[in-house]
Amino acid sequence: MKKQKIWECKIGECDNSNVPDGGDFPMREAIVETYIKITGKKPTFCFSGWGAELDEIERGVVTHRQAEN
């Protein structure tokens, strides 16, 4: 069986008080719409939300980039 691809994205950061109730819906809707445009089919699933965290390596990359600016 051919290996299936799963796209992942982490984007941020913003203060929690800047995210309105239901603030995940417009972003999820945009991702699903774009997925359909790219693949020509509806996704089987879409897990997303404002609860993600960066792992140690990702946090290091962000910190390094911020120090360069």
C-alpha positions as CSV (number, residue, x, y, z in Angstrom):
1,M,0.0,0.0,0.0
2,K,1.3,3.5,-0.9
3,K,2.1,5.7,2.1
4,Q,-0.5,8.4,2.7
5,K,0.5,12.0,3.4
6,I,-0.7,14.0,6.3
7,W,-0.1,17.8,6.3
8,E,0.7,19.4,9.6
9,C,1.0,23.1,10.5
10,K,1.7,25.0,13.7
11,I,1.2,28.8,13.6
12,G,1.4,31.4,16.2
13,E,1.9,32.8,18.7
14,C,-0.8,35.1,20.0
15,D,-2.1,36.1,23.4
16,N,-5.0,33.8,24.4
17,S,-7.2,36.8,25.0
18,N,-7.0,37.7,21.2
19,V,-8.7,34.5,20.2
20,P,-12.5,34.8,20.2
21,D,-14.8,31.9,21.0
22,G,-15.0,29.7,17.9
23,G,-11.8,31.2,16.6
24,D,-10.7,27.8,15.3
25,F,-13.6,27.5,12.8
26,P,-12.5,30.1,10.2
27,M,-9.0,28.7,10.2
28,R,-10.2,25.1,9.9
29,E,-12.6,26.1,7.1
30,A,-9.8,27.8,5.2
31,I,-7.6,24.7,5.5
32,V,-10.3,22.3,4.3
33,E,-11.1,24.6,1.3
34,T,-7.5,24.8,0.3
35,Y,-7.0,21.0,0.8
36,I,-9.8,20.4,-1.6
37,K,-8.4,22.8,-4.2
38,I,-5.0,21.1,-4.0
39,T,-6.0,17.4,-3.8
40,G,-9.4,17.5,-5.6
41,K,-11.1,15.7,-2.7
42,K,-12.5,16.3,0.8
43,P,-10.2,15.4,3.7
44,T,-11.1,12.3,5.7
45,F,-10.3,14.2,8.8
46,C,-9.1,17.6,10.1
47,F,-7.8,17.9,13.6
48,S,-7.0,21.5,14.6
49,G,-7.3,23.9,17.4
50,W,-5.6,26.5,19.6
51,G,-4.1,23.9,22.0
52,A,-0.9,23.0,20.1
53,E,2.5,23.5,21.6
54,L,6.0,23.7,20.1
55,D,8.4,20.9,20.9
56,E,11.9,21.7,22.1
57,I,13.4,21.8,18.7
58,E,10.7,24.0,17.3
59,R,10.9,26.4,20.2
60,G,14.7,26.6,19.7
61,V,14.2,27.5,16.0
62,V,11.7,30.3,16.9
63,T,13.9,31.6,19.7
64,H,16.9,31.7,17.4
65,R,15.0,33.5,14.6
66,Q,13.7,36.1,17.1
67,A,17.3,36.7,18.3
68,E,18.4,37.3,14.7
69,N,15.8,40.1,14.2
